[in-house]
Amino acid sequence: YSFREINLNCGCPAIESGGASTYGASLMKQPQLTGLLVDSVKRGLEAGMSSSECDRPNISVKCRIGVFDDAEQMRPLEEK
């Protein structure tokens, strides 16, 4: 397959889905792990491509504005 972009999704809001704590929006709470994941993808791409290939896919990270541990931390936006 030929990909133009690889997107690490740190925007999925379902932190509690299945009790997982290392995917989706929960990765925003672990910036060092997220950085390691991006570096691993980059190294994997470099290892899998010949030196003559210059069209490597871009790597991007999708994120959210904020992360809450539970619904009690959320509050409605104030109307102005």
All heavy atoms as a GROMACS GRO file, in nm:
protein
  600
    1TYR      N    1   0.082  -0.118   0.000
    1TYR     CA    2   0.000   0.000   0.000
    1TYR      C    3   0.087   0.125   0.000
    1TYR      O    4   0.196   0.126   0.054
    1TYR     CB    5  -0.091   0.002   0.124
    1TYR     CG    6  -0.187  -0.112   0.128
    1TYR    CD1    7  -0.165  -0.221   0.210
    1TYR    CD2    8  -0.300  -0.111   0.047
    1TYR    CE1    9  -0.254  -0.326   0.214
    1TYR    CE2   10  -0.390  -0.216   0.051
    1TYR     CZ   11  -0.366  -0.324   0.134
    1TYR     OH   12  -0.455  -0.426   0.137
    2SER      N   13   0.033   0.229  -0.054
    2SER     CA   14   0.103   0.356  -0.055
    2SER      C   15   0.019   0.458   0.022
    2SER      O   16  -0.094   0.485  -0.013
    2SER     CB   17   0.123   0.403  -0.199
    2SER     OG   18   0.184   0.528  -0.200
    3PHE      N   19   0.076   0.512   0.129
    3PHE     CA   20   0.005   0.607   0.213
    3PHE      C   21   0.068   0.744   0.200
    3PHE      O   22   0.190   0.757   0.191
    3PHE     CB   23   0.010   0.564   0.360
    3PHE     CG   24  -0.057   0.432   0.385
    3PHE    CD1   25   0.017   0.316   0.394
    3PHE    CD2   26  -0.194   0.425   0.399
    3PHE    CE1   27  -0.044   0.195   0.419
    3PHE    CE2   28  -0.256   0.304   0.424
    3PHE     CZ   29  -0.180   0.188   0.433
    4ARG      N   30  -0.015   0.847   0.203
    4ARG     CA   31   0.036   0.984   0.202
    4ARG      C   32   0.052   1.039   0.342
    4ARG      O   33   0.127   1.132   0.365
    4ARG     CB   34  -0.057   1.075   0.122
    4ARG     CG   35  -0.059   1.040  -0.026
    4ARG     CD   36  -0.135   1.139  -0.107
    4ARG     NE   37  -0.260   1.176  -0.040
    4ARG     CZ   38  -0.352   1.252  -0.094
    4ARG    NH1   39  -0.336   1.299  -0.215
    4ARG    NH2   40  -0.462   1.281  -0.030
    5GLU      N   41  -0.025   0.984   0.437
    5GLU     CA   42  -0.019   1.034   0.574
    5GLU      C   43  -0.053   0.923   0.672
    5GLU      O   44  -0.136   0.838   0.644
    5GLU     CB   45  -0.117   1.149   0.593
    5GLU     CG   46  -0.115   1.207   0.734
    5GLU     CD   47  -0.203   1.330   0.750
    5GLU    OE1   48  -0.161   1.436   0.701
    5GLU    OE2   49  -0.310   1.318   0.810
    6ILE      N   50   0.014   0.926   0.786
    6ILE     CA   51  -0.019   0.837   0.898
    6ILE      C   52  -0.060   0.927   1.012
    6ILE      O   53   0.013   1.018   1.051
    6ILE     CB   54   0.101   0.749   0.937
    6ILE    CG1   55   0.135   0.656   0.820
    6ILE    CG2   56   0.070   0.672   1.064
    6ILE    CD1   57   0.257   0.572   0.841
    7ASN      N   58  -0.180   0.905   1.066
    7ASN     CA   59  -0.235   0.990   1.170
    7ASN      C   60  -0.246   0.912   1.300
    7ASN      O   61  -0.317   0.813   1.306
    7ASN     CB   62  -0.374   1.040   1.126
    7ASN     CG   63  -0.431   1.137   1.226
    7ASN    OD1   64  -0.495   1.095   1.322
    7ASN    ND2   65  -0.412   1.264   1.203
    8LEU      N   66  -0.177   0.959   1.404
    8LEU     CA   67  -0.190   0.901   1.538
    8LEU      C   68  -0.307   0.972   1.605
    8LEU      O   69  -0.301   1.092   1.630
    8LEU     CB   70  -0.061   0.921   1.617
    8LEU     CG   71  -0.059   0.867   1.759
    8LEU    CD1   72  -0.082   0.717   1.760
    8LEU    CD2   73   0.073   0.901   1.825
    9ASN      N   74  -0.413   0.899   1.632
    9ASN     CA   75  -0.536   0.959   1.683
    9ASN      C   76  -0.531   0.969   1.835
    9ASN      O   77  -0.553   0.872   1.906
    9ASN     CB   78  -0.657   0.877   1.638
    9ASN     CG   79  -0.788   0.941   1.678
    9ASN    OD1   80  -0.790   1.040   1.750
    9ASN    ND2   81  -0.897   0.886   1.631
   10CYS      N   82  -0.502   1.088   1.885
   10CYS     CA   83  -0.508   1.117   2.029
   10CYS      C   84  -0.632   1.199   2.058
   10CYS      O   85  -0.635   1.278   2.152
   10CYS     CB   86  -0.383   1.193   2.073
   10CYS     SG   87  -0.231   1.103   2.051
   11GLY      N   88  -0.735   1.182   1.976
   11GLY     CA   89  -0.855   1.262   1.990
   11GLY      C   90  -0.979   1.183   2.026
   11GLY      O   91  -1.082   1.241   2.054
   12CYS      N   92  -0.970   1.051   2.027
   12CYS     CA   93  -1.087   0.969   2.061
   12CYS      C   94  -1.126   0.996   2.206
   12CYS      O   95  -1.045   0.977   2.297
   12CYS     CB   96  -1.055   0.822   2.041
   12CYS     SG   97  -1.192   0.714   2.087
   13PRO      N   98  -1.247   1.043   2.230
   13PRO     CA   99  -1.284   1.083   2.366
   13PRO      C  100  -1.315   0.967   2.461
   13PRO      O  101  -1.325   0.987   2.580
   13PRO     CB  102  -1.409   1.168   2.345
   13PRO     CG  103  -1.470   1.112   2.221
   13PRO     CD  104  -1.353   1.070   2.134
   14ALA      N  105  -1.330   0.846   2.412
   14ALA     CA  106  -1.372   0.734   2.496
   14ALA      C  107  -1.255   0.675   2.573
   14ALA      O  108  -1.208   0.566   2.545
   14ALA     CB  109  -1.439   0.627   2.410
   15ILE      N  110  -1.209   0.749   2.674
   15ILE     CA  111  -1.095   0.705   2.754
   15ILE      C  112  -1.127   0.574   2.827
   15ILE      O  113  -1.045   0.485   2.835
   15ILE     CB  114  -1.054   0.813   2.856
   15ILE    CG1  115  -1.004   0.936   2.783
   15ILE    CG2  116  -0.949   0.761   2.953
   15ILE    CD1  117  -0.980   1.054   2.872
   16GLU      N  118  -1.248   0.563   2.877
   16GLU     CA  119  -1.282   0.447   2.960
   16GLU      C  120  -1.324   0.324   2.881
   16GLU      O  121  -1.348   0.220   2.937
   16GLU     CB  122  -1.393   0.484   3.059
   16GLU     CG  123  -1.531   0.504   2.996
   16GLU     CD  124  -1.548   0.640   2.927
   16GLU    OE1  125  -1.466   0.729   2.949
   16GLU    OE2  126  -1.644   0.654   2.850
   17SER      N  127  -1.326   0.330   2.752
   17SER     CA  128  -1.369   0.216   2.670
   17SER      C  129  -1.281   0.096   2.697
   17SER      O  130  -1.162   0.097   2.671
   17SER     CB  131  -1.362   0.251   2.521
   17SER     OG  132  -1.455   0.351   2.490
   18GLY      N  133  -1.340  -0.007   2.750
   18GLY     CA  134  -1.268  -0.130   2.774
   18GLY      C  135  -1.159  -0.118   2.879
   18GLY      O  136  -1.076  -0.207   2.892
   19GLY      N  137  -1.156  -0.010   2.953
   19GLY     CA  138  -1.055   0.007   3.056
   19GLY      C  139  -0.917   0.043   3.003
   19GLY      O  140  -0.819   0.043   3.076
   20ALA      N  141  -0.907   0.072   2.874
   20ALA     CA  142  -0.777   0.105   2.815
   20ALA      C  143  -0.730   0.241   2.864
   20ALA      O  144  -0.810   0.332   2.884
   20ALA     CB  145  -0.787   0.104   2.663
   21SER      N  146  -0.600   0.254   2.882
   21SER     CA  147  -0.547   0.382   2.928
   21SER      C  148  -0.433   0.431   2.840
   21SER      O  149  -0.366   0.526   2.875
   21SER     CB  150  -0.500   0.370   3.072
   21SER     OG  151  -0.396   0.274   3.080
   22THR      N  152  -0.408   0.365   2.727
   22THR     CA  153  -0.296   0.406   2.643
   22THR      C  154  -0.335   0.420   2.497
   22THR      O  155  -0.261   0.382   2.408
   22THR     CB  156  -0.179   0.306   2.655
   22THR    OG1  157  -0.227   0.176   2.626
   22THR    CG2  158  -0.117   0.309   2.793
   23TYR      N  159  -0.454   0.471   2.472
   23TYR     CA  160  -0.493   0.503   2.335
   23TYR      C  161  -0.593   0.617   2.338
   23TYR      O  162  -0.647   0.651   2.442
   23TYR     CB  163  -0.549   0.380   2.260
   23TYR     CG  164  -0.692   0.346   2.294
   23TYR    CD1  165  -0.796   0.396   2.217
   23TYR    CD2  166  -0.722   0.266   2.402
   23TYR    CE1  167  -0.927   0.366   2.246
   23TYR    CE2  168  -0.854   0.235   2.432
   23TYR     CZ  169  -0.955   0.284   2.354
   23TYR     OH  170  -1.085   0.254   2.383
   24GLY      N  171  -0.616   0.676   2.221
   24GLY     CA  172  -0.712   0.784   2.211
   24GLY      C  173  -0.670   0.905   2.293
   24GLY      O  174  -0.552   0.935   2.309
   25ALA      N  175  -0.768   0.974   2.348
   25ALA     CA  176  -0.742   1.099   2.421
   25ALA      C  177  -0.654   1.077   2.544
   25ALA      O  178  -0.587   1.169   2.589
   25ALA     CB  179  -0.874   1.164   2.460
   26SER      N  180  -0.652   0.956   2.599
   26SER     CA  181  -0.568   0.932   2.716
   26SER      C  182  -0.420   0.950   2.683
   26SER      O  183  -0.340   0.978   2.772
   26SER     CB  184  -0.592   0.792   2.773
   26SER     OG  185  -0.559   0.693   2.678
   27LEU      N  186  -0.383   0.938   2.553
   27LEU     CA  187  -0.243   0.962   2.515
   27LEU      C  188  -0.202   1.107   2.538
   27LEU      O  189  -0.084   1.137   2.554
   27LEU     CB  190  -0.220   0.923   2.369
   27LEU     CG  191  -0.215   0.774   2.341
   27LEU    CD1  192  -0.213   0.749   2.190
   27LEU    CD2  193  -0.095   0.709   2.408
   28MET      N  194  -0.300   1.199   2.539
   28MET     CA  195  -0.268   1.339   2.564
   28MET      C  196  -0.214   1.360   2.705
   28MET      O  197  -0.143   1.456   2.732
   28MET     CB  198  -0.390   1.427   2.540
   28MET     CG  199  -0.427   1.436   2.393
   28MET     SD  200  -0.576   1.534   2.363
   28MET     CE  201  -0.542   1.686   2.450
   29LYS      N  202  -0.248   1.269   2.796
   29LYS     CA  203  -0.199   1.278   2.933
   29LYS      C  204  -0.060   1.217   2.947
   29LYS      O  205  -0.001   1.224   3.053
   29LYS     CB  206  -0.295   1.206   3.027
   29LYS     CG  207  -0.429   1.274   3.039
   29LYS     CD  208  -0.513   1.199   3.136
   29LYS     CE  209  -0.633   1.281   3.175
   29LYS     NZ  210  -0.705   1.221   3.286
   30GLN      N  211  -0.011   1.156   2.840
   30GLN     CA  212   0.120   1.091   2.843
   30GLN      C  213   0.203   1.139   2.723
   30GLN      O  214   0.227   1.064   2.629
   30GLN     CB  215   0.102   0.940   2.838
   30GLN     CG  216   0.020   0.887   2.954
   30GLN     CD  217   0.000   0.737   2.942
   30GLN    OE1  218   0.096   0.664   2.926
   30GLN    NE2  219  -0.123   0.694   2.950
   31PRO      N  220   0.245   1.265   2.725
   31PRO     CA  221   0.316   1.320   2.608
   31PRO      C  222   0.444   1.245   2.575
   31PRO      O  223   0.482   1.234   2.458
   31PRO     CB  224   0.342   1.466   2.645
   31PRO     CG  225   0.324   1.474   2.792
   31PRO     CD  226   0.230   1.365   2.831
   32GLN      N  227   0.515   1.193   2.676
   32GLN     CA  228   0.638   1.119   2.647
   32GLN      C  229   0.606   0.992   2.569
   32GLN      O  230   0.676   0.958   2.473
   32GLN     CB  231   0.714   1.083   2.776
   32GLN     CG  232   0.772   1.203   2.848
   32GLN     CD  233   0.669   1.278   2.933
   32GLN    OE1  234   0.559   1.231   2.958
   32GLN    NE2  235   0.706   1.396   2.978
   33LEU      N  236   0.501   0.920   2.607
   33LEU     CA  237   0.460   0.799   2.534
   33LEU      C  238   0.418   0.834   2.392
   33LEU      O  239   0.454   0.765   2.297
   33LEU     CB  240   0.347   0.728   2.608
   33LEU     CG  241   0.287   0.606   2.536
   33LEU    CD1  242   0.393   0.500   2.508
   33LEU    CD2  243   0.172   0.549   2.616
   34THR      N  244   0.342   0.940   2.378
   34THR     CA  245   0.298   0.983   2.245
   34THR      C  246   0.418   1.017   2.157
   34THR      O  247   0.424   0.978   2.040
   34THR     CB  248   0.202   1.103   2.256
   34THR    OG1  249   0.093   1.066   2.341
   34THR    CG2  250   0.148   1.145   2.121
   35GLY      N  251   0.516   1.085   2.214
   35GLY     CA  252   0.637   1.116   2.140
   35GLY      C  253   0.712   0.990   2.098
   35GLY      O  254   0.763   0.980   1.986
   36LEU      N  255   0.718   0.891   2.188
   36LEU     CA  256   0.782   0.763   2.154
   36LEU      C  257   0.708   0.693   2.041
   36LEU      O  258   0.771   0.632   1.953
   36LEU     CB  259   0.788   0.672   2.278
   36LEU     CG  260   0.888   0.711   2.385
   36LEU    CD1  261   0.869   0.622   2.509
   36LEU    CD2  262   1.030   0.698   2.333
   37LEU      N  263   0.576   0.700   2.042
   37LEU     CA  264   0.498   0.638   1.935
   37LEU      C  265   0.527   0.704   1.801
   37LEU      O  266   0.546   0.636   1.700
   37LEU     CB  267   0.348   0.646   1.967
   37LEU     CG  268   0.300   0.558   2.082
   37LEU    CD1  269   0.157   0.594   2.120
   37LEU    CD2  270   0.311   0.412   2.046
   38VAL      N  271   0.533   0.837   1.800
   38VAL     CA  272   0.563   0.909   1.676
   38VAL      C  273   0.704   0.872   1.628
   38VAL      O  274   0.725   0.843   1.510
   38VAL     CB  275   0.549   1.062   1.693
   38VAL    CG1  276   0.602   1.137   1.573
   38VAL    CG2  277   0.403   1.097   1.718
   39ASP      N  278   0.801   0.869   1.720
   39ASP     CA  279   0.937   0.831   1.682
   39ASP      C  280   0.943   0.688   1.628
   39ASP      O  281   1.015   0.660   1.532
   39ASP     CB  282   1.032   0.844   1.802
   39ASP     CG  283   1.064   0.988   1.836
   39ASP    OD1  284   1.044   1.077   1.751
   39ASP    OD2  285   1.108   1.013   1.950
   40SER      N  286   0.867   0.598   1.690
   40SER     CA  287   0.865   0.459   1.644
   40SER      C  288   0.807   0.447   1.503
   40SER      O  289   0.859   0.371   1.420
   40SER     CB  290   0.783   0.372   1.740
   40SER     OG  291   0.846   0.364   1.864
   41VAL      N  292   0.700   0.520   1.476
   41VAL     CA  293   0.641   0.518   1.342
   41VAL      C  294   0.743   0.573   1.241
   41VAL      O  295   0.764   0.516   1.134
   41VAL     CB  296   0.510   0.599   1.337
   41VAL    CG1  297   0.462   0.618   1.194
   41VAL    CG2  298   0.402   0.532   1.421
   42LYS      N  299   0.809   0.683   1.278
   42LYS     CA  300   0.909   0.743   1.189
   42LYS      C  301   1.022   0.646   1.161
   42LYS      O  302   1.062   0.627   1.044
   42LYS     CB  303   0.963   0.872   1.252
   42LYS     CG  304   1.061   0.945   1.165
   42LYS     CD  305   1.107   1.073   1.232
   42LYS     CE  306   1.212   1.141   1.147
   42LYS     NZ  307   1.264   1.261   1.212
   43ARG      N  308   1.075   0.582   1.264
   43ARG     CA  309   1.183   0.485   1.244
   43ARG      C  310   1.137   0.366   1.162
   43ARG      O  311   1.211   0.315   1.077
   43ARG     CB  312   1.238   0.438   1.379
   43ARG     CG  313   1.327   0.541   1.447
   43ARG     CD  314   1.405   0.481   1.563
   43ARG     NE  315   1.323   0.405   1.656
   43ARG     CZ  316   1.260   0.456   1.761
   43ARG    NH1  317   1.268   0.586   1.786
   43ARG    NH2  318   1.189   0.380   1.841
   44GLY      N  319   1.014   0.320   1.185
   44GLY     CA  320   0.960   0.209   1.107
   44GLY      C  321   0.948   0.244   0.960
   44GLY      O  322   0.979   0.163   0.872
   45LEU      N  323   0.905   0.365   0.932
   45LEU     CA  324   0.895   0.410   0.792
   45LEU      C  325   1.033   0.417   0.728
   45LEU      O  326   1.052   0.374   0.614
   45LEU     CB  327   0.828   0.546   0.784
   45LEU     CG  328   0.678   0.550   0.809
   45LEU    CD1  329   0.630   0.695   0.820
   45LEU    CD2  330   0.603   0.478   0.698
   46GLU      N  331   1.128   0.472   0.801
   46GLU     CA  332   1.264   0.485   0.747
   46GLU      C  333   1.326   0.349   0.722
   46GLU      O  334   1.396   0.328   0.623
   46GLU     CB  335   1.350   0.568   0.842
   46GLU     CG  336   1.310   0.714   0.846
   46GLU     CD  337   1.377   0.793   0.956
   46GLU    OE1  338   1.444   0.733   1.044
   46GLU    OE2  339   1.361   0.917   0.956
   47ALA      N  340   1.302   0.253   0.811
   47ALA     CA  341   1.359   0.119   0.796
   47ALA      C  342   1.295   0.044   0.679
   47ALA      O  343   1.359  -0.038   0.615
   47ALA     CB  344   1.340   0.040   0.925
   48GLY      N  345   1.169   0.073   0.651
   48GLY     CA  346   1.097   0.001   0.547
   48GLY      C  347   1.108   0.062   0.409
   48GLY      O  348   1.053   0.008   0.314
   49MET      N  349   1.178   0.173   0.396
   49MET     CA  350   1.188   0.240   0.265
   49MET      C  351   1.334   0.247   0.223
   49MET      O  352   1.423   0.266   0.305
   49MET     CB  353   1.130   0.381   0.274
   49MET     CG  354   0.986   0.385   0.315
   49MET     SD  355   0.925   0.554   0.319
   49MET     CE  356   0.816   0.548   0.179
   50SER      N  357   1.356   0.235   0.095
   50SER     CA  358   1.492   0.248   0.044
   50SER      C  359   1.533   0.394   0.048
   50SER      O  360   1.449   0.484   0.053
   50SER     CB  361   1.500   0.194  -0.098
   50SER     OG  362   1.428   0.277  -0.187
   51SER      N  363   1.661   0.417   0.044
   51SER     CA  364   1.712   0.554   0.051
   51SER      C  365   1.671   0.638  -0.071
   51SER      O  366   1.672   0.759  -0.066
   51SER     CB  367   1.864   0.554   0.065
   51SER     OG  368   1.922   0.488  -0.046
   52SER      N  369   1.634   0.570  -0.181
   52SER     CA  370   1.594   0.644  -0.301
   52SER      C  371   1.450   0.692  -0.295
   52SER      O  372   1.408   0.773  -0.376
   52SER     CB  373   1.614   0.557  -0.426
   52SER     OG  374   1.528   0.445  -0.420
   53GLU      N  375   1.374   0.640  -0.199
   53GLU     CA  376   1.233   0.682  -0.189
   53GLU      C  377   1.225   0.811  -0.108
   53GLU      O  378   1.264   0.815   0.007
   53GLU     CB  379   1.150   0.572  -0.122
   53GLU     CG  380   1.141   0.445  -0.203
   53GLU     CD  381   1.057   0.341  -0.133
   53GLU    OE1  382   0.933   0.352  -0.138
   53GLU    OE2  383   1.115   0.252  -0.072
   54CYS      N  384   1.176   0.915  -0.169
   54CYS     CA  385   1.168   1.044  -0.099
   54CYS      C  386   1.025   1.082  -0.063
   54CYS      O  387   1.003   1.181   0.003
   54CYS     CB  388   1.233   1.154  -0.183
   54CYS     SG  389   1.152   1.178  -0.341
   55ASP      N  390   0.930   1.002  -0.104
   55ASP     CA  391   0.789   1.034  -0.077
   55ASP      C  392   0.739   0.960   0.046
   55ASP      O  393   0.644   0.883   0.040
   55ASP     CB  394   0.702   1.000  -0.199
   55ASP     CG  395   0.728   1.093  -0.315
   55ASP    OD1  396   0.768   1.208  -0.290
   55ASP    OD2  397   0.708   1.050  -0.429
   56ARG      N  398   0.804   0.984   0.158
   56ARG     CA  399   0.759   0.921   0.283
   56ARG      C  400   0.629   0.987   0.328
   56ARG      O  401   0.611   1.107   0.312
   56ARG     CB  402   0.864   0.938   0.392
   56ARG     CG  403   0.988   0.858   0.366
   56ARG     CD  404   1.078   0.859   0.488
   56ARG     NE  405   1.195   0.781   0.460
   56ARG     CZ  406   1.319   0.827   0.468
   56ARG    NH1  407   1.340   0.950   0.507
   56ARG    NH2  408   1.420   0.750   0.441
   57PRO      N  409   0.541   0.909   0.388
   57PRO     CA  410   0.416   0.968   0.438
   57PRO      C  411   0.444   1.068   0.550
   57PRO      O  412   0.539   1.053   0.625
   57PRO     CB  413   0.337   0.850   0.492
   57PRO     CG  414   0.407   0.728   0.447
   57PRO     CD  415   0.546   0.766   0.411
   58ASN      N  416   0.361   1.171   0.559
   58ASN     CA  417   0.366   1.263   0.672
   58ASN      C  418   0.310   1.192   0.794
   58ASN      O  419   0.222   1.106   0.782
   58ASN     CB  420   0.283   1.388   0.644
   58ASN     CG  421   0.341   1.472   0.534
   58ASN    OD1  422   0.461   1.488   0.526
   58ASN    ND2  423   0.256   1.526   0.450
   59ILE      N  424   0.358   1.228   0.910
   59ILE     CA  425   0.306   1.175   1.036
   59ILE      C  426   0.240   1.291   1.108
   59ILE      O  427   0.302   1.396   1.128
   59ILE     CB  428   0.417   1.114   1.123
   59ILE    CG1  429   0.489   1.003   1.048
   59ILE    CG2  430   0.359   1.062   1.254
   59ILE    CD1  431   0.615   0.954   1.118
   60SER      N  432   0.114   1.273   1.147
   60SER     CA  433   0.044   1.378   1.220
   60SER      C  434  -0.018   1.320   1.346
   60SER      O  435  -0.035   1.199   1.358
   60SER     CB  436  -0.064   1.442   1.132
   60SER     OG  437  -0.162   1.347   1.098
   61VAL      N  438  -0.049   1.408   1.440
   61VAL     CA  439  -0.112   1.368   1.565
   61VAL      C  440  -0.241   1.447   1.580
   61VAL      O  441  -0.238   1.570   1.584
   61VAL     CB  442  -0.019   1.395   1.686
   61VAL    CG1  443  -0.089   1.359   1.817
   61VAL    CG2  444   0.111   1.317   1.672
   62LYS      N  445  -0.352   1.376   1.587
   62LYS     CA  446  -0.482   1.440   1.609
   62LYS      C  447  -0.503   1.448   1.760
   62LYS      O  448  -0.484   1.350   1.831
   62LYS     CB  449  -0.592   1.355   1.545
   62LYS     CG  450  -0.732   1.407   1.571
   62LYS     CD  451  -0.833   1.313   1.510
   62LYS     CE  452  -0.974   1.353   1.546
   62LYS     NZ  453  -1.071   1.255   1.496
   63CYS      N  454  -0.541   1.565   1.808
   63CYS     CA  455  -0.561   1.580   1.952
   63CYS      C  456  -0.686   1.664   1.981
   63CYS      O  457  -0.747   1.720   1.891
   63CYS     CB  458  -0.438   1.641   2.018
   63CYS     SG  459  -0.393   1.801   1.952
   64ARG      N  460  -0.719   1.671   2.105
   64ARG     CA  461  -0.833   1.750   2.152
   64ARG      C  462  -0.784   1.868   2.232
   64ARG      O  463  -0.669   1.873   2.273
   64ARG     CB  464  -0.924   1.663   2.240
   64ARG     CG  465  -0.993   1.556   2.160
   64ARG     CD  466  -1.101   1.487   2.242
   64ARG     NE  467  -1.182   1.411   2.149
   64ARG     CZ  468  -1.293   1.453   2.092
   64ARG    NH1  469  -1.340   1.571   2.122
   64ARG    NH2  470  -1.358   1.379   2.007
   65ILE      N  471  -0.872   1.960   2.260
   65ILE     CA  472  -0.836   2.078   2.339
   65ILE      C  473  -0.805   2.041   2.483
   65ILE      O  474  -0.718   2.096   2.546
   65ILE     CB  475  -0.948   2.184   2.333
   65ILE    CG1  476  -0.957   2.240   2.191
   65ILE    CG2  477  -0.923   2.295   2.433
   65ILE    CD1  478  -1.072   2.333   2.169
   66GLY      N  479  -0.876   1.943   2.537
   66GLY     CA  480  -0.855   1.903   2.675
   66GLY      C  481  -0.903   1.761   2.699
   66GLY      O  482  -0.971   1.702   2.616
   67VAL      N  483  -0.867   1.707   2.816
   67VAL     CA  484  -0.904   1.571   2.854
   67VAL      C  485  -0.958   1.575   2.996
   67VAL      O  486  -0.900   1.638   3.083
   67VAL     CB  487  -0.782   1.477   2.847
   67VAL    CG1  488  -0.821   1.337   2.890
   67VAL    CG2  489  -0.724   1.475   2.708
   68PHE      N  490  -1.068   1.505   3.018
   68PHE     CA  491  -1.127   1.494   3.152
   68PHE      C  492  -1.123   1.349   3.197
   68PHE      O  493  -1.141   1.258   3.116
   68PHE     CB  494  -1.273   1.542   3.152
   68PHE     CG  495  -1.288   1.685   3.109
   68PHE    CD1  496  -1.340   1.715   2.984
   68PHE    CD2  497  -1.251   1.788   3.191
   68PHE    CE1  498  -1.355   1.847   2.943
   68PHE    CE2  499  -1.265   1.920   3.151
   68PHE     CZ  500  -1.318   1.949   3.027
   69ASP      N  501  -1.099   1.328   3.326
   69ASP     CA  502  -1.100   1.193   3.380
   69ASP      C  503  -1.241   1.138   3.397
   69ASP      O  504  -1.264   1.020   3.384
   69ASP     CB  505  -1.028   1.188   3.516
   69ASP     CG  506  -0.878   1.205   3.499
   69ASP    OD1  507  -0.823   1.149   3.403
   69ASP    OD2  508  -0.818   1.274   3.582
   70ASP      N  509  -1.335   1.227   3.427
   70ASP     CA  510  -1.473   1.182   3.443
   70ASP      C  511  -1.568   1.297   3.411
   70ASP      O  512  -1.527   1.412   3.398
   70ASP     CB  513  -1.498   1.128   3.584
   70ASP     CG  514  -1.458   1.226   3.694
   70ASP    OD1  515  -1.503   1.342   3.691
   70ASP    OD2  516  -1.380   1.186   3.783
   71ALA      N  517  -1.696   1.265   3.399
   71ALA     CA  518  -1.797   1.363   3.357
   71ALA      C  519  -1.812   1.478   3.457
   71ALA      O  520  -1.851   1.588   3.419
   71ALA     CB  521  -1.931   1.294   3.338
   72GLU      N  522  -1.780   1.455   3.584
   72GLU     CA  523  -1.796   1.561   3.684
   72GLU      C  524  -1.700   1.677   3.659
   72GLU      O  525  -1.723   1.788   3.706
   72GLU     CB  526  -1.774   1.506   3.825
   72GLU     CG  527  -1.888   1.419   3.878
   72GLU     CD  528  -1.888   1.280   3.817
   72GLU    OE1  529  -1.779   1.223   3.798
   72GLU    OE2  530  -1.997   1.228   3.787
   73GLN      N  531  -1.592   1.654   3.587
   73GLN     CA  532  -1.495   1.761   3.559
   73GLN      C  533  -1.542   1.852   3.447
   73GLN      O  534  -1.490   1.962   3.431
   73GLN     CB  535  -1.360   1.701   3.522
   73GLN     CG  536  -1.292   1.632   3.637
   73GLN     CD  537  -1.159   1.575   3.594
   73GLN    OE1  538  -1.141   1.531   3.482
   73GLN    NE2  539  -1.063   1.576   3.686
   74MET      N  540  -1.639   1.808   3.370
   74MET     CA  541  -1.688   1.890   3.259
   74MET      C  542  -1.789   1.992   3.310
   74MET      O  543  -1.860   1.967   3.407
   74MET     CB  544  -1.753   1.802   3.153
   74MET     CG  545  -1.654   1.712   3.085
   74MET     SD  546  -1.725   1.623   2.946
   74MET     CE  547  -1.821   1.500   3.032
   75ARG      N  548  -1.793   2.106   3.246
   75ARG     CA  549  -1.892   2.207   3.280
   75ARG      C  550  -1.938   2.272   3.151
   75ARG      O  551  -1.863   2.280   3.054
   75ARG     CB  552  -1.836   2.311   3.375
   75ARG     CG  553  -1.717   2.387   3.319
   75ARG     CD  554  -1.670   2.494   3.417
   75ARG     NE  555  -1.553   2.560   3.369
   75ARG     CZ  556  -1.548   2.651   3.271
   75ARG    NH1  557  -1.659   2.690   3.212
   75ARG    NH2  558  -1.434   2.707   3.234
   76PRO      N  559  -2.061   2.318   3.146
   76PRO     CA  560  -2.109   2.383   3.023
   76PRO      C  561  -2.039   2.518   3.003
   76PRO      O  562  -1.997   2.583   3.097
   76PRO     CB  563  -2.258   2.402   3.049
   76PRO     CG  564  -2.275   2.391   3.196
   76PRO     CD  565  -2.161   2.309   3.249
   77LEU      N  566  -2.028   2.557   2.878
   77LEU     CA  567  -1.974   2.689   2.847
   77LEU      C  568  -2.072   2.794   2.895
   77LEU      O  569  -2.193   2.780   2.881
   77LEU     CB  570  -1.950   2.703   2.697
   77LEU     CG  571  -1.844   2.612   2.638
   77LEU    CD1  572  -1.842   2.629   2.485
   77LEU    CD2  573  -1.708   2.645   2.696
   78GLU      N  574  -2.021   2.901   2.949
   78GLU     CA  575  -2.109   3.008   2.995
   78GLU      C  576  -2.157   3.089   2.876
   78GLU      O  577  -2.081   3.121   2.785
   78GLU     CB  578  -2.033   3.099   3.092
   78GLU     CG  579  -1.991   3.026   3.218
   78GLU     CD  580  -1.908   3.115   3.310
   78GLU    OE1  581  -1.894   3.235   3.283
   78GLU    OE2  582  -1.859   3.062   3.410
   79GLU      N  583  -2.284   3.121   2.877
   79GLU     CA  584  -2.340   3.205   2.772
   79GLU      C  585  -2.306   3.349   2.796
   79GLU      O  586  -2.306   3.395   2.909
   79GLU     CB  587  -2.491   3.186   2.764
   79GLU     CG  588  -2.532   3.048   2.721
   79GLU     CD  589  -2.682   3.033   2.710
   79GLU    OE1  590  -2.752   3.136   2.700
   79GLU    OE2  591  -2.729   2.920   2.712
   80LYS      N  592  -2.275   3.421   2.692
   80LYS     CA  593  -2.242   3.562   2.708
   80LYS      C  594  -2.344   3.647   2.639
   80LYS      O  595  -2.406   3.616   2.548
   80LYS     CB  596  -2.104   3.591   2.651
   80LYS     CG  597  -1.998   3.524   2.733
   80LYS     CD  598  -1.860   3.565   2.683
   80LYS     CE  599  -1.755   3.501   2.772
   80LYS     NZ  600  -1.626   3.551   2.747
   0.00000   0.00000   0.00000
